[in-house]
Amino acid sequence: MAGQSMPAVKAFTYYRRKLGISELAESTGQDRVNFHSFRRWFITKALQAGQPELVVQIVVGHKPQSVAASVYLGGLTMEQMKECVEAVKLPS
């Protein structure tokens, strides 16, 4: 999985640096600002938006936790994954 996510991690780091946001964000007292913190934020917002946990797990690249899903699920449709992503609204 690390190899598959590396382009996204690099793109996020580039974007964060372009905006001038330090990884530690010491000046604001916030937690680390990195790709993992973005994933944590996305998962939280997707679940708060009412997206099924299984869909969120698969969208972010986690292995489904249930035996039925990990053994028998043939995958999600692109529409299911798109709906999950679009349910999360970026702060303005």
C-alpha positions as CSV (number, residue, x, y, z in Angstrom):
1,M,0.0,0.0,0.0
2,A,2.8,2.4,0.7
3,G,3.9,2.4,-2.9
4,Q,0.4,3.2,-4.1
5,S,-0.1,6.1,-1.7
6,M,3.3,7.7,-2.2
7,P,2.3,10.0,-5.1
8,A,-0.6,11.4,-3.0
9,V,1.7,11.8,0.0
10,K,4.2,13.7,-2.0
11,A,1.5,15.9,-3.6
12,F,0.0,16.7,-0.2
13,T,3.5,17.6,1.2
14,Y,4.1,19.9,-1.9
15,Y,0.7,21.6,-1.4
16,R,1.3,22.0,2.3
17,R,4.7,23.6,1.8
18,K,3.3,25.8,-1.1
19,L,0.8,27.2,1.4
20,G,3.5,27.8,4.0
21,I,2.1,25.4,6.5
22,S,4.8,23.7,8.6
23,E,4.3,20.0,9.4
24,L,4.3,20.7,13.2
25,A,2.2,23.9,13.0
26,E,3.9,25.1,16.2
27,S,2.6,28.6,15.8
28,T,-1.0,27.5,16.1
29,G,-0.5,24.7,18.7
30,Q,-2.3,22.3,16.4
31,D,-1.3,18.6,15.8
32,R,1.0,17.6,13.0
33,V,-0.2,18.7,9.6
34,N,0.8,15.8,7.2
35,F,-0.9,13.3,5.0
36,H,-1.8,11.0,7.9
37,S,-3.6,13.9,9.6
38,F,-5.5,14.6,6.4
39,R,-6.6,11.0,6.2
40,R,-7.8,11.1,9.8
41,W,-9.7,14.3,9.0
42,F,-11.2,12.8,5.8
43,I,-12.3,9.6,7.6
44,T,-13.9,11.7,10.4
45,K,-15.8,14.0,8.0
46,A,-16.9,11.1,5.7
47,L,-18.4,9.2,8.7
48,Q,-20.0,12.4,10.0
49,A,-21.6,12.9,6.6
50,G,-23.3,9.5,6.9
51,Q,-21.1,7.4,4.6
52,P,-20.9,3.7,5.4
53,E,-17.8,2.7,7.3
54,L,-17.0,0.0,4.8
55,V,-17.0,2.4,1.9
56,V,-14.8,4.9,3.8
57,Q,-12.3,2.1,4.7
58,I,-12.0,1.1,1.1
59,V,-11.8,4.7,-0.3
60,V,-8.8,5.5,2.0
61,G,-7.1,2.2,1.3
62,H,-7.8,0.3,4.5
63,K,-8.5,-3.4,4.4
64,P,-12.2,-4.1,5.2
65,Q,-12.5,-5.2,8.8
66,S,-15.4,-7.7,8.4
67,V,-14.7,-11.2,7.2
68,A,-17.7,-11.0,4.8
69,A,-16.3,-7.9,3.2
70,S,-12.6,-8.9,3.1
71,V,-13.4,-12.4,1.7
72,Y,-16.6,-12.0,-0.4
73,L,-16.9,-8.4,-1.5
74,G,-16.1,-8.0,-5.2
75,G,-15.4,-4.3,-4.8
76,L,-17.3,-1.0,-4.8
77,T,-18.6,0.9,-7.8
78,M,-17.0,4.1,-8.9
79,E,-20.3,5.8,-8.0
80,Q,-20.1,4.6,-4.4
81,M,-16.6,5.9,-4.0
82,K,-17.3,9.2,-5.8
83,E,-20.3,9.7,-3.5
84,C,-18.1,9.2,-0.4
85,V,-15.5,11.7,-1.6
86,E,-18.1,14.3,-2.6
87,A,-19.8,13.9,0.8
88,V,-16.8,15.5,2.5
89,K,-16.8,19.3,2.2
90,L,-13.6,21.3,2.6
91,P,-13.7,24.1,5.1
92,S,-14.1,27.5,3.4
